Amino acid sequence: MMADRWNIPLILQRMLEVLLVISPVIIITLPFVFTYFDPEFVNTYISSDAQNKWVALAFIEITSVSCWFILLFLQKLLKTVNISSPFVYKNVLYLKYISYICAFVAFVLIVKTFVDFSVMTPVVAILGLLSSLFCQTLAAVFDKAIRLKDENDLTI
């Protein structure tokens, strides 16, 4: 079967490794590139009410760095999946960390909604909140699976 030839978690891990290298370059160079943006361009494409384009950039940078940490924890999670079993306590911790970061990003975007409104900001904030809750649920499922596996290992 074709699924036997493709190691999807390994492919995804490699993609995340590339993103972990590329994204800091973008995060660091964005303020320098942003200086050349016309305020009209910022108001049209980035923020609908940017009195100061640097406010919009600050929110972009905060969420970008947060998303980089999400990528880091996802890469670590996939590394454990590729090396051993996905049902280890490290993965529960990684999912909880990702959940906390998603909640932080949602909070930052809710603040951005009031400080520098754009139409997509509340939508992405809701997605961040839902992602946080989903990761907490997935962490609970993994924790339960680990407990059941440990009980099963103790059974004669």
N, C-alpha and C positions, 0 to 999 in steps of 0.2 A: 504494500500500500504506500501511497505517497506520504502519508503522515509519518511513516517509519523513517523515511529518509530526511525529514526536516526536523531539526531540534529547535523548535520555536522558542523555548526559554533561553537558549544560548544565543540565538539570533537577536532576540530582544535585549539580552544583556549587552551584547556588542553594540547595539544601537544606542543604548543608554550610556555606554562608555564614551562613544563619540560625542553625544550630547553633553556629557559632563566636561569634556574638553572644550567644545566649541562655545557653549553658553557663557562661561566666564569671560571669554574674549569679547563677546557681544555686550555683556553687561558692563564691562570696563570701557569699551569704546563708545557706547551709546551716549554718554554725556558730551563727548567731543563731537559726535555727529549731530547731536541735538542742537548745538550752537548755531548750525547752519540752517535749521528749520525756520521757515517763515511762520510768525504767529498765526497767520491765516491758515496755513497748512495744518498746524496743530489743532486749531479750532475745527477744521473740517474733518480731519481723519483720526485724530487721537482723542481729543476732548472737545465737547460741544460748548464748554463755558470756561476755557482756560484764561483767567485773567493773567496768569503767569505760567509760561510754558515749563518753568522749572518745578512748579508744584506737580504738574502732570508727570514730569520725569521722575520726581521723588517717589511717587506711588508706583510707577513702572519699575523702578530699581528695587524697591522693597519687595514687591511681589515676585520679581525675577529671581532675586537671591533666595527667597523662600521656595520657589519652584525648583531651584537648583538643589536645595536640600532634599526635596521630595524625590528628585531623580537619583540622588545619592542613596537614599534609603531603599528605593525600588531596585537599584543595581545590587545593593547588598542582599536584598531579599532574593533576587533571582540567582545570585551566586550560591546561596545555600540550597536553592532548588536544584541547581545544576550539579552541585557536589554531593549532596545527601538528600534527605527527605525534606519536603516543604514544611512538615509538621514538627518544628523545633521552636523553643521559646524565643529565640532571637527574632524569628519572623513575627511573632506576636508583638514584640517590642517595636520592630520596624513599622508594622502597621499602625500601632498606637502613635508613634512619632509622626508618621505621615498624616494621621488624623489630626493631631494637634497643629501641625503646620497648615493643613487645609483650613482649619478653624481660624487660625491667625490671619491667613490670606482673606478669608471671608470677612473678618472683622475690619481689616485694612480697607477692603473694597467698600464696605458699608460706610466707613468714614469718608472715603473718596466720593461716595454718592452725594454726601452733604457738602463736601468742600469743593469738589470739582466734578460736577455731574456730567456723565455721558450715558447714553441709552443702554449700552451693554454692561455697564458697571454693576447695577443691581442683579442682572441676570447671571453674571459670572460669580457674584457674591453668593447667590443662592446655590449655584453649582458647587462652589467651594464648601458651603455648609453641608450639602448633600454628600459630597465626597468624604467629608470628615465623618459623618454618621455611617456611611458605607464602610469606611476603613475600620471604625470601631466595631461594627457588626462582624466584619471579616476577621478581625482580631479575636473576637469572642468565639467564632466558629473554629478558628485554628486552635485556640486554647482548649476548647472542648475536645477536639480531635486528639490533641496531645494527651489530655487526661485519659481518654478512652484507650489510646494506644498504650499508655503506661499501665493501666489496669489490665489490659489484655496480655501484656508482657509478663505480668505477675501471676496470671492464671495458669494453672497446671494443664 
